[in-house]
Amino acid sequence: MRTCPSCLRVARDDARFCEACGAEISSTEEVPTAAIPPRRARSGDTRFLPGAMLCGRYRIVAPLGRGGMGEVYRADDIKLGQTVALKFLPGPLDHDSERLELLLGEVRLARQVSHPNICRVWDVGDAEGLHFIAMEYVDGEDLSSLLRRIGRLPEDRAVQVARELCAGLAAVHDQGLLHRDLKPSNVMLDGRGRVRITDFGLAALAESIDGADSRSGTPAYMAPEQRAGKPGVRSDVYSLGLILYEIFTGHGAFEGADRSKLRPDSQPSSPSEHVPSINPIIERAVLRCLEFDPRARPESALAVARALPGGDPLAVALAAGETPSPEMVAAAGGVGGLHPWIAVAVTALVIAGVIGLLAVSDRRGMPFRPADKPFAALRDRASELARAVGAATESDDLGDGYEWPAASEPNAGAVDSHPFYWYRRSPAALHEVWEERRSPFAIPALEVRGESAQRWSLDGRLIEFRRIPAARESTSTTAADYGPFFVAAGLAGEPRHPATARNLPLVPVTSDSAWTVHGEGGTTTVEAASNRGIVTFFAVGPPYVLRPVRRSDLAGSTIFSMVLILLFLGSLVLARRNLRAGRADARGAVRIVVAIFTLGGSAFVILRDPSIRMMGFLTMYSFGVGLFWATFTGSCYLALEPFVRRKHPGWLASWNRLLDGQWLDPLVGRDVLIGTLGGVVMGLIGETLGMLERRSIDIHADIQAAAVGGWTALGFDLRGLVNGIQIALLLALVLVVLQNGIRSDRWGWAAWLVLASLSLAQTSLATYWSAAILEAIVFAVILSRSGLTGAAVASWTFAMFNEECQTLHLGAWYANVTLATILAIALLVVWGFAAATRGTRGVRAATDA
């Protein structure tokens, strides 16, 4: 194939002169390459003749052009059999150390950017003292030449070129670089019409630009602040706007004007003056790029692409095999929002679902009994008894709360299965254990002299009393006085008969007694014990006993811990790899870690009981656990989020906007509102099936403690938020891993459904397989429809409602949990409704304009 050495047009094999420019054509195949030296053999404009060999590898084909930063030649890479472009410094500057450093700097910076709309740079070479860059050869025409030849591009084609130009410039900015010399002659259109940004001779790291170098560039395409020595990302956006102006109009934005003398209030002529039929949306987007004040311009090239009509830069990036950046994903999510009437309908469904869920939970959960005493009344009765029998002093530490005997306890059938109030006093600081199915009443055991513990029924009757006498307490050989305890138990006037004591706890005992009491409620066994005249034990019915820790429990806990550690280490390795490759969303991960630690650690520890738990070892333990889970979640996010962003970028659109602080973004509001509805539906499924199948009640220990007060309940709701975020993140990430590993989206969903059902069944004590499968399906719909934001909100809502301590009787002792949950749901609904409908108004306004 013969080409013209002047204009590079393809010519006929038998032609001597180019039909386009008239230059003489000679076949490079006819020239013996060994006979042609690398430097030019005759005077003229070109440094090398066609056929010249450089470094024994590159054969010159023809000159491509020259500019202030160097000369460019087309060449054949004999070793790889590819066509490349070689860029040399201008002749007089071959040995200029400053220009040579610029050439090498161009290679270093350009190699950091890999994108389909960027001309790739291969290497740097030296041919007899002449340094050159070997770069990708773009078989096409630069934009400047094309516009001179045809005037302007058709609007559809111009929009496509503009979007590709924005995508390439965004890739440059993602690496922290500024191009600083963006102009039509540095934009190529290859043989397929694809945009390629070239010439990084003036590119530099944004934070390293200072001094006279800050004013480098082509004056006709420099932003005002760049001429003043203060370039930035929006300086490149300004240059981009000048190029777009020429693409859509065929004219310069400031034709005939000396741009160095433009005043701040100077404005370019409207594109519609040159092209009356131009789309107003395009005109507004271009003119925004050309605002004199950088703060009034779009914040990024992606924002410019989003402002253009039609198209999808995210789809362009995915089609090119690229992992889109979090900013691109956020920008590509669209306006979002809901029509006000749709938002009203969703809100009404949420309200109806909450009422129905509370009603069903009432039927499955604890019946509200008017005789039950409020928390403060129970505390007063317990304190009064402690003072009356000398079991407390003003300096003693106090701990109290509610507890529900777990169904798995061995003596659950023997003890009262209703929740009870517990009360502990100790001269030492109380460090309570808040594990599932463990009792703050009995754990830790009474060990300190002067320590006592009490159990009361919710209607204010004493059930059990334990004490270790203080060293200073006087002892007596007289019989112990059990009268105050029978009065507190409501058995003072009931007939009783002696019996044999059979169940004595580990307290000091020198004398024990037992009675059979016959009352209105039936026959009851009362056991009591004393130590030298001081009552140390009194129980109505069997005393409270915890089952010992079994080996199977220890084995299961060990296996779980080992798996968790392995997952943590694996996520750290993958997270490090993604960080080094520049794929990880480091900023988002930091914000997630801070949020989870703050809400799940600090807020939970402070709110659940400020009077006791902000002290000593328990506080450090709680903060340590919160820090671990926050770090674990952050490492998983860094490890797997890039896979989600590449596989399902739409799931992260509102999520990335939320992490960026756009709380009132319409898309965020829509997903929050839909996620709230999804969580209510998931909770309603579990409660309804539980009622129909008559499942036994099992209460989470944390919810029992949350009934103590409003702030405590709010603290547990905040921890539910953390659990919701973690569950949503892990389930979404696991889905993408399964789809990539199985290499099938359909079978990946099927495998995920099994794992998600198992996860929901295990993490929610009131849930079981028949409900967990349906809940997982609802979760999958929310994830597909509203992305990670909707899934996280649904998980949080589900976690708050998925307890039996929910009721329509707001006067019940455990209603604080319901009140805190209703408050949280109300805030979610108000937030989602306001943001989603705000977006609808914005869409209508833009359409009307």
Secondary structure, DSSP 8 states (H G I E B T S, - for coil): -EE-TTT--EE-TT-SB-TTT--B---GGGS-GGGS-SS-SSSSS-SS-TT-EETTTEEEEEEEEEETTEEEEEEEETTTTEEEEEEE--GGGTT-HHHHHHHHHHHHHHTT---TTB--EEEEEEETTEEEEEEE---EEEHHHHHHHHSS--HHHHHHHHHHHHHHHHHHHHTTEE-----GGGEEEETTS-EEE---TT-EEGGG--GGGGG-S-GGG--HHHHTT---HHHHHHHHHHHHHHHHHSS-TTTTS-GGG--TT-----HHHH-TTS-HHHHHHHHHHT-SSGGGS-SSHHHHHHHSSS--HHHHHHHTT----HHHHHHTT------HHHHHHHHHHHHHHHHHHHHHHHHHS----TT---HHHHHHHHHHHHHHTT---TTSEEEEEEE---TTSTTTTTS--S-EEEEEEESS-------TT--TTTSS---STT-EEEEEETTS-EEEEEE---TTS---SS----HHHHHHTT-TTS-EEE-------SS--SEEEEEEEEETTEEEEEEEEEETTEEEEEEESS--------HHHHHHHHHHHHHHHHHHHHHHHHHHHHHHHT-S-HHHHHHHHHHHHIIIIIIHHHHH-HHHHSSHHHHHHHHHHHHHHHHHHHHHHHHHHHHHHHH-GGGGHHHHHHHTT-TT-HHHHHHHHHHHHHHHHHHHHHHHHHHHTT------HHHHHHTT-HHHHHHHHHHHHHHHHHHHHHHHHHHHHHHHHHT-HHHHHHHHHHHHHHHHHHH-TT--HHHHHHHHHHHHHHHHHHHHHHHHHHHHHHHHHSSS---S-TTSTTHHHHHHHHHHHHHHHHHHHHHHHHHHHHHHHHHH-
